[in-house]
Amino acid sequence: MKYRILHTCIRVMDLEKSLKFYKEALGFVETRRKDFPEHAFTLVFLGDEAGTHEIELTYNYHPEKPYVIGNGFSHMAVSSDNLEESHKLHQEMGYKVTDLMGLPGEAPRYYFVTDPDGYDVEVIRAVR
């Protein structure tokens, strides 16, 4: 039996802010959208150029308070072909961004940027 990862779901407070982050900051594209107004929610799927995995943004209409991410969620990760430029761009866009980091004994090769709902995205230098 074989399995293939399809998507990762995250719940968002402001769909437009989240779409802006994932489209403009990470270059993802909307692949499909499912609106369920009678049940007061919308699902928006975003993918990268490879098209092998998607993020599902779940927007429940009129959320009253931010979602609790919890202490079990760590982060999702993407790669960048120009880590330093990506880091600079995310800083200029005004997102919360860590310094460039590396594992112990390694040169810096990643950083974290936080989306509008507090989810961390690790940006890793692409291997060439």
N, C-alpha and C positions, 0 to 999 in steps of 0.2 A: 504494500500500500504506500502511495506517495502523497505527500502534502506540499502545497505551495502557499506561501504567505500572500494574502490578498490585500488587506488593508489594516490600518490602525485607526481606531476611533478616538477622538477627543471631543469633549463637550465644551462649547464656547459660549461666552456671555454676549458678545457683539459680533455677529456674523461678518459684517462689513470690515471691522478692524482685523479680524482673523484672516479673512480673504486677502486683505491688503498685505499683511505680513507674509503669508505663505506664497503669494504671487510675486510681490515686489522684492521682498528680502531674500527669498529662496528660489524664485523662478519656477515655481510649480504652476501647472495649468489646470483649470477646472475641466474634468472629464465628463462629469454628469451631475445632475441635481435632481433631487426628489422632494417635492413639497407636499406636505400633508396638513393643509390648513384646518381640516376638520378635527385633527388630533394635535394641532398646535406645535408642529415641529417641521424642520427642514434638514435634509441631509445633503451635504455638498462633498463630492469626491474630487481630490486633487492628486495629480501625478507628476512625476519627473519625466525627463526626456527618455529614459530607458523604458518607462511604462511597466515596470515589474512589480511595483508596490504603490499603493495609494494611501493617502490620509483621508479619513472620513471626518468632516467637521459636522458635529451634531448640534444644531441650534434649536433649543426648546424656546418657544415664543415667551417673551416677558419673564425671564428668570428673575427671581427675587433677590438672590444673593449669589456671590461667586461660588463655583464648585470647589470642593476640597480635593486637592490633587492627591493628598495622602503621602505617607512616608514610604510606600512601596514603589511609587513611580519614580524612575530616575530620569531618563531622557530618551529622545530619539536622536538619530544621527544622520547626517548628510555629508557628502564630500564636496570639496571645492578645488578647482584646478588652479586657483590663485588665492591662497589662504590670507595673505596680508591684505590684498585688495578687498576681499570679502569682509575681513575684520574691520577695515576702515569704513567700508560702505555701511555696515550695520551700526557702527558708532555714529556716523553722520545721519543715519535715519532716526537716531534717537532711541534705539532699543537698548535694553540692559545687556551689556556685553562684558565678558570676563577678559582678562589679559590672555595673550597667547601662552599656551602651556604645553608641557611634554611630560611623559611618564618619567619616573626617577631615572636619571642618567641619560635621558634623551633630549635632543633639541626640541624646541617648541614645534608642535604639529597639529594643535587643535585649540579651540576655544568654545565657549558656550554663549548662545544668544537666547534671550527669553521672549516668548511670544506674548501677545496681549493678555492671555489668561494665566500666565505664570508657568507654562510648560517650557522646559529647557530643551534646546536643540543643540547638539554638539556638531560643530563644523570641523571636519578633519581634512587635512591636506591630502589630496588625491595622489595615489601612487602612480607614477608615470612609467 
